[in-house]
Amino acid sequence: MKFAQIEAFIFDLDGTLVDSGLDIALSANSVRSHFRLPELPLATAQSYVGDGVVRLLARTLGHDVATGLTTPDGLAVSEQQLTEGLAVFQKHYSEHLLDHTKLYPGVREVLAHLAGVPLHVATNKPRDFTDRM
């Protein structure tokens, strides 16, 4: 395939290039543990990933295990909890962001095939985490 007319490719990071859902879910559950809430099933926590860490934490902390509902119909989540939860999440994630995260199959080969074309990553993940990943 020729890429003469293509000036660059921009890829999303999480969920496109790398499978990072488990590490993110485990870090979200660390926030629930911090607030003495029962951990969520990993599939549930992973289902809340995708709209940034604040929304992830609102959904994770707002999840009522008795009803299965989350914000706004689940548990109330205060701004104080979100601020504190963000600090807990970032500390845990910083220490564990590469425990289970891996490239999706075929990504390395696709990127190698695109050698010579400028490649970029678009993500809402903080730069420090992105650079380390």
MOTA-V697474 format. One record per residue. N is the residue number from 1. RES is the residue in one letter. PHI is phi in whole degrees, -180 to 180 (NA if undefined). Layout:
# MOTA-V697474
n=[N | N]
res=[RES | RES]
phi=[PHI | PHI]
This chain:
# MOTA-V697474
n=[1 | 2 | 3 | 4 | 5 | 6 | 7 | 8 | 9 | 10 | 11 | 12 | 13 | 14 | 15 | 16 | 17 | 18 | 19 | 20 | 21 | 22 | 23 | 24 | 25 | 26 | 27 | 28 | 29 | 30 | 31 | 32 | 33 | 34 | 35 | 36 | 37 | 38 | 39 | 40 | 41 | 42 | 43 | 44 | 45 | 46 | 47 | 48 | 49 | 50 | 51 | 52 | 53 | 54 | 55 | 56 | 57 | 58 | 59 | 60 | 61 | 62 | 63 | 64 | 65 | 66 | 67 | 68 | 69 | 70 | 71 | 72 | 73 | 74 | 75 | 76 | 77 | 78 | 79 | 80 | 81 | 82 | 83 | 84 | 85 | 86 | 87 | 88 | 89 | 90 | 91 | 92 | 93 | 94 | 95 | 96 | 97 | 98 | 99 | 100 | 101 | 102 | 103 | 104 | 105 | 106 | 107 | 108 | 109 | 110 | 111 | 112 | 113 | 114 | 115 | 116 | 117 | 118 | 119 | 120 | 121 | 122 | 123 | 124 | 125 | 126 | 127 | 128 | 129 | 130 | 131 | 132 | 133]
res=[M | K | F | A | Q | I | E | A | F | I | F | D | L | D | G | T | L | V | D | S | G | L | D | I | A | L | S | A | N | S | V | R | S | H | F | R | L | P | E | L | P | L | A | T | A | Q | S | Y | V | G | D | G | V | V | R | L | L | A | R | T | L | G | H | D | V | A | T | G | L | T | T | P | D | G | L | A | V | S | E | Q | Q | L | T | E | G | L | A | V | F | Q | K | H | Y | S | E | H | L | L | D | H | T | K | L | Y | P | G | V | R | E | V | L | A | H | L | A | G | V | P | L | H | V | A | T | N | K | P | R | D | F | T | D | R | M]
phi=[NA | -99 | -118 | -60 | -91 | -90 | -88 | -170 | -120 | -120 | -113 | -73 | -92 | -70 | 86 | -120 | -90 | -125 | -94 | -114 | -58 | -67 | -64 | -67 | -63 | -65 | -69 | -64 | -66 | -64 | -69 | -60 | -61 | -56 | -92 | 60 | -102 | -65 | -64 | -89 | -57 | -58 | -63 | -68 | -61 | -66 | -68 | -90 | -80 | 136 | -124 | 96 | -70 | -66 | -67 | -58 | -69 | -61 | -68 | -66 | -71 | -81 | -74 | -96 | -66 | -70 | -107 | 81 | -92 | -126 | -48 | -90 | -93 | -96 | -76 | -71 | -127 | -88 | -61 | -61 | -64 | -64 | -64 | -66 | -63 | -63 | -64 | -65 | -59 | -62 | -65 | -63 | -63 | -59 | -85 | -133 | -66 | -117 | -62 | -125 | -67 | -151 | -65 | -70 | -56 | 88 | -63 | -58 | -68 | -63 | -64 | -64 | -65 | -92 | -54 | 98 | -99 | -59 | -116 | -134 | -120 | -111 | -156 | -97 | -70 | -55 | -55 | -58 | -65 | -63 | -61 | -67 | -69]
